[in-house]
């Protein structure tokens, strides 16, 4: 069998995950761990799990170490997803470790901009709204369900399901260019 003549650094970049995505909300117990779970499922369905690093974090520090909110865990479980993320706060290192940092609403984005250590880091910040289908009269952000009833959690999962599918398509068809090193 022929052994391809790649050097060590080429082999490493071929093996390295192509997309490193951090989803961010305020508490990191409702929306962003749900986004993490939804995106994990999409990449697994597409046999692409080894090409992605997917994580979530919060700008607040109210729930550090906690599992996602029990209402979100139940809603996700009904859709076949087991959310086991432990809440953590966004760090400066996240801006180095991830290619895209995706906030759920305008307040998350404003908080992320304050945390970004450099202009390059700030360029990694995106809004989940970029991938939501607003043409259908829908939301251009993912609303906070924490003080809402059960329907708020279902709405978040619906928005994230279609939004993350569009994000996956954008990334894997080359429509979205990660501004790495830009
Ligand atoms: P999340 O929802 O940002 O979607 O995780 C929230 C969870 C907790 C709080 C606010 C929003 N809180 O104020 O504790």
Boltz pocket constraint, residues with backbone or C-beta under 6 A from the ligand:
constraints:
  - pocket:
      binder: B
      contacts: [[A, 25], [A, 26], [A, 27], [A, 28], [A, 29], [A, 30], [A, 31], [A, 32], [A, 62], [A, 144], [A, 145], [A, 146]]
      max_distance: 6.0
